[in-house]
Amino acid sequence: MSPSAETLDHPATERPSHAVDTENDFVLDARGVRRVFGDRAVLDGVDLRLKQGDFVALLGPSGTGKTTLLRILAGLDAADGGHVLVPKARSVVFQEPRLVPARRVWRNVVLGSRNARRDRSRAVTALTEVGLATHSDAWPVTLSGGEAQRVALARALVTEPGLLLLDEPFAALDALTRIRMHDLVDELIQRHRPAVLLVTHDVDEAILLADRILILANGTIDVDVTVDIDKPRQRSDARFLELRALLLAKLGVARSTKAEASAEGHS
């Protein structure tokens, strides 16, 4: 759904990407964000600031407002209070690729452009980055789930967004495809350097990809942890296991690191 299809009482304020030009500027600056449904404040004073190149993962149980916050930042929903400043150039990748079946792959990449034919070379360049240059003239129905999600990623990055919002984009993929997508996303983010907010339920995924991990609980950011582990990260690394145990405990899942390691060794 596009922002124009909704009534935004307190929409996010946009600024041109070129306005973010010093190391002290924040690409995303959200303060005191509130969103109320009925008599429940799902978001009740959320503060979040990201600079260019920041990669932040947002964890939290279902119903805590993770996707609600992402939708507000994307302009797909309105806050009931607070201040939100976002770059005009921002993109969202959802759990489903949301490709248009009646348009070829390259046209999906530049969807919304009024000069799609002229933009074909730009689309092919983006598809090359995600390893799908040979699929530019294919129809979406012929793609695998992983390929379709790569097209969605190419579409998100082709506009060189200042802010990239990822809403559980790997949740529907099989385990091997998910690993490949993690590597691809990590590579592309380092190359394009947008500010990134990843909403996920997967603690391992958050540790593998993000430089900072937040936990949303009771309407606010309850935990803010820096991931001080060099990449590429390994799940067997002692610091990885320690951080995973900490995050799981904060999420209310008490599991011993030794038990997890033993379970992985027999899987």
C-alpha positions as CSV (number, residue, x, y, z in Angstrom):
1,M,0.0,0.0,0.0
2,S,1.4,3.4,-0.9
3,P,1.5,6.3,1.6
4,S,-1.0,8.2,-0.5
5,A,-3.6,5.5,0.1
6,E,-3.7,6.3,3.8
7,T,-4.5,9.3,6.0
8,L,-1.3,10.2,7.9
9,D,-2.1,12.4,10.9
10,H,1.5,12.5,12.0
11,P,3.5,11.4,8.9
12,A,7.3,11.1,9.0
13,T,9.1,14.2,7.9
14,E,11.2,13.7,4.8
15,R,14.5,15.4,3.9
16,P,16.6,15.1,0.7
17,S,19.4,12.6,0.9
18,H,21.9,15.4,0.1
19,A,20.9,17.1,3.4
20,V,22.8,14.3,5.3
21,D,26.4,15.5,4.6
22,T,28.3,15.4,7.9
23,E,29.3,12.6,10.3
24,N,27.1,14.3,13.0
25,D,23.9,14.0,10.9
26,F,21.5,11.2,11.4
27,V,19.9,9.6,8.4
28,L,17.0,8.5,10.7
29,D,16.1,10.5,13.7
30,A,13.0,9.3,15.6
31,R,12.2,10.6,19.0
32,G,9.3,9.8,21.4
33,V,7.3,7.9,18.7
34,R,3.9,6.7,19.9
35,R,1.3,4.5,18.2
36,V,-1.9,3.7,19.9
37,F,-4.4,1.0,18.9
38,G,-7.6,1.3,21.0
39,D,-6.5,1.7,24.6
40,R,-3.1,0.1,24.0
41,A,0.1,2.1,23.2
42,V,2.0,-0.4,21.1
43,L,4.8,2.2,20.7
44,D,5.1,4.5,23.7
45,G,8.1,6.8,23.3
46,V,10.5,5.0,21.0
47,D,13.8,6.8,20.3
48,L,15.9,5.6,17.4
49,R,18.7,7.3,15.5
50,L,20.8,5.9,12.6
51,K,23.7,7.3,10.7
52,Q,24.8,6.4,7.2
53,G,26.1,2.8,7.1
54,D,24.6,1.8,10.4
55,F,23.0,-1.7,10.4
56,V,20.6,-2.2,13.2
57,A,18.5,-5.3,13.9
58,L,15.2,-5.0,15.9
59,L,14.1,-8.0,17.9
60,G,11.1,-8.5,20.1
61,P,8.2,-10.9,20.7
62,S,5.3,-10.8,18.3
63,G,2.9,-7.9,18.9
64,T,5.5,-5.6,20.4
65,G,5.3,-3.1,17.5
66,K,8.4,-3.9,15.4
67,T,6.6,-3.9,12.1
68,T,4.4,-1.0,13.2
69,L,7.6,1.1,13.8
70,L,9.0,0.0,10.4
71,R,5.7,1.0,8.7
72,I,5.8,4.5,10.3
73,L,9.4,4.9,9.1
74,A,8.4,3.8,5.6
75,G,5.5,6.2,5.5
76,L,2.9,3.4,5.4
77,D,1.5,4.3,8.8
78,A,1.2,7.4,10.9
79,A,2.5,7.9,14.4
80,D,0.1,9.3,17.0
81,G,2.9,11.3,18.6
82,G,6.6,12.0,18.5
83,H,9.0,13.3,15.9
84,V,10.3,11.2,12.9
85,L,12.8,12.5,10.4
86,V,13.7,10.2,7.5
87,P,15.4,10.6,4.1
88,K,13.2,11.0,1.1
89,A,15.0,8.1,-0.6
90,R,14.1,5.0,1.4
91,S,13.1,1.5,0.4
92,V,11.4,-1.5,2.0
93,V,11.9,-5.2,1.5
94,F,9.1,-7.3,3.0
95,Q,8.8,-11.0,3.8
96,E,7.1,-11.6,0.5
97,P,8.8,-10.2,-2.6
98,R,5.6,-8.6,-3.9
99,L,6.5,-8.7,-7.5
100,V,4.0,-7.8,-10.2
101,P,3.2,-11.0,-12.1
102,A,2.3,-9.2,-15.3
103,R,5.7,-7.4,-15.5
104,R,9.0,-8.9,-16.5
105,V,11.7,-9.0,-13.9
106,W,13.6,-5.9,-15.0
107,R,10.4,-3.9,-15.1
108,N,9.7,-5.0,-11.5
109,V,13.1,-3.6,-10.5
110,V,12.2,-0.1,-11.8
111,L,8.5,-0.4,-10.9
112,G,6.9,3.0,-10.7
113,S,9.2,4.7,-13.1
114,R,7.5,6.6,-15.9
115,N,10.5,5.8,-18.3
116,A,10.9,2.1,-17.6
117,R,12.4,1.4,-21.0
118,R,15.0,4.0,-20.6
119,D,15.8,2.6,-17.2
120,R,16.4,-0.9,-18.4
121,S,20.2,-0.6,-18.2
122,R,19.8,0.6,-14.6
123,A,17.6,-2.4,-13.8
124,V,20.1,-4.8,-15.4
125,T,22.9,-3.3,-13.4
126,A,21.0,-3.9,-10.2
127,L,20.1,-7.4,-11.2
128,T,23.7,-8.1,-11.9
129,E,24.6,-7.1,-8.4
130,V,22.2,-9.8,-7.0
131,G,23.3,-12.4,-9.6
132,L,20.2,-12.3,-11.8
133,A,21.3,-10.5,-14.9
134,T,20.3,-13.5,-17.1
135,H,16.8,-13.4,-15.6
136,S,16.0,-9.8,-16.6
137,D,13.4,-10.8,-19.2
138,A,11.9,-13.6,-17.2
139,W,8.4,-13.6,-15.7
140,P,8.2,-13.6,-11.9
141,V,6.3,-16.9,-11.9
142,T,9.4,-18.7,-13.2
143,L,11.6,-17.6,-10.3
144,S,12.3,-19.5,-7.1
145,G,11.6,-18.0,-3.7
146,G,15.2,-16.9,-3.3
147,E,15.4,-15.5,-6.8
148,A,12.2,-13.5,-6.3
149,Q,13.5,-12.0,-3.0
150,R,16.8,-11.1,-4.8
151,V,14.7,-9.2,-7.3
152,A,13.0,-7.4,-4.4
153,L,16.4,-6.5,-3.0
154,A,17.6,-5.2,-6.4
155,R,14.4,-3.0,-6.6
156,A,15.1,-1.7,-3.1
157,L,18.7,-0.7,-3.8
158,V,18.3,0.6,-7.4
159,T,17.2,4.0,-6.1
160,E,20.3,4.2,-3.8
161,P,18.1,4.8,-0.7
162,G,19.5,6.6,2.4
163,L,17.4,4.2,4.5
164,L,16.7,0.6,3.8
165,L,14.0,-1.1,5.9
166,L,13.9,-4.9,6.0
167,D,10.8,-6.6,7.4
168,E,11.7,-10.2,8.0
169,P,12.9,-10.6,4.3
170,F,14.4,-14.1,4.8
171,A,11.7,-15.7,6.9
172,A,10.0,-17.6,4.1
173,L,13.2,-19.0,2.6
174,D,14.8,-22.4,3.2
175,A,17.9,-22.6,5.3
176,L,20.5,-22.8,2.6
177,T,18.9,-20.0,0.5
178,R,18.7,-17.9,3.7
179,I,22.5,-18.3,4.3
180,R,23.2,-17.2,0.7
181,M,20.9,-14.2,1.1
182,H,22.7,-13.2,4.4
183,D,26.0,-13.2,2.5
184,L,24.5,-11.2,-0.4
185,V,22.8,-8.6,1.8
186,D,26.0,-8.1,3.8
187,E,28.0,-7.6,0.6
188,L,25.4,-5.2,-0.9
189,I,25.0,-3.1,2.3
190,Q,28.8,-2.6,2.6
191,R,28.8,-1.5,-1.1
192,H,25.8,0.9,-1.0
193,R,26.1,1.9,2.7
194,P,22.5,3.0,3.5
195,A,21.3,3.1,7.0
196,V,19.6,-0.3,7.6
197,L,16.9,-1.4,10.0
198,L,16.2,-5.1,10.0
199,V,13.1,-6.4,11.8
200,T,13.5,-10.1,12.6
201,H,12.6,-12.8,15.1
202,D,15.8,-14.7,14.4
203,V,18.5,-13.9,17.1
204,D,21.2,-15.6,15.0
205,E,20.4,-13.6,12.0
206,A,20.6,-10.4,13.9
207,I,24.0,-11.2,15.3
208,L,25.3,-12.4,11.9
209,L,24.3,-9.2,10.1
210,A,23.8,-6.3,12.4
211,D,26.3,-3.9,14.0
212,R,23.8,-3.1,16.7
213,I,20.8,-5.0,18.1
214,L,17.8,-3.5,19.8
215,I,14.9,-5.3,21.6
216,L,11.5,-3.6,21.6
217,A,9.4,-4.3,24.7
218,N,6.6,-2.6,26.5
219,G,6.5,0.1,23.8
220,T,10.1,1.2,24.1
221,I,13.6,0.1,23.2
222,D,14.4,-2.1,26.2
223,V,17.9,-3.4,25.1
224,D,20.6,-1.7,22.9
225,V,23.6,-3.9,22.3
226,T,26.6,-3.3,20.0
227,V,27.9,-6.4,18.2
228,D,31.6,-6.2,18.6
229,I,32.4,-9.4,16.6
230,D,34.5,-9.2,13.4
231,K,33.0,-10.4,10.2
232,P,32.5,-13.0,8.8
233,R,30.9,-14.2,12.0
234,Q,30.7,-17.8,13.0
235,R,27.9,-19.3,15.2
236,S,30.4,-21.4,17.0
237,D,32.4,-18.4,18.1
238,A,32.5,-18.0,21.9
239,R,31.5,-14.3,21.7
240,F,28.6,-15.2,19.3
241,L,27.3,-17.8,21.8
242,E,27.6,-15.4,24.7
243,L,25.7,-12.6,22.9
244,R,23.0,-15.1,21.7
245,A,22.5,-16.3,25.3
246,L,22.2,-12.7,26.5
247,L,19.7,-11.8,23.9
248,L,17.6,-14.9,24.4
249,A,17.5,-14.2,28.1
250,K,16.4,-10.7,27.5
251,L,13.7,-12.1,25.2
252,G,12.6,-14.4,28.0
253,V,14.1,-17.6,26.5
254,A,16.4,-19.1,29.1
255,R,18.7,-21.6,27.3
256,S,22.3,-22.7,28.2
257,T,25.0,-22.0,25.7
258,K,26.4,-25.5,26.2
259,A,23.0,-27.1,25.5
260,E,22.7,-25.0,22.3
261,A,26.1,-26.0,21.1
262,S,25.4,-29.6,21.8
263,A,22.1,-29.5,19.9
264,E,23.8,-27.9,17.0
265,G,26.5,-30.6,17.0
266,H,23.8,-33.3,16.7
267,S,21.6,-31.5,14.1
